[in-house]
């Protein structure tokens, strides 16, 4: 069963798809910002997260490592 509102109107379909895409992008950005603010406000939890990352990624706590080293280790 098709929606008569969208029949034969590709521009409306594209507009709806873009709306969902941008809404999802905004949600991700807000969630990331909130998580970073929460970590800044809770140093104990930030330390636990850093310790967990350091266990799995050797270059995480190595002061001489670069972001590229960490990304290579994470296989990005």
Secondary structure, 3 states (H helix, E strand, C coil): CCCCCCCCCHHHHHHHHHHHHHHHHHHHHHHHHHHHHHHHHCHHHHHHHHHHHHHHCHHHCCCCCCHHHHHHHHCC
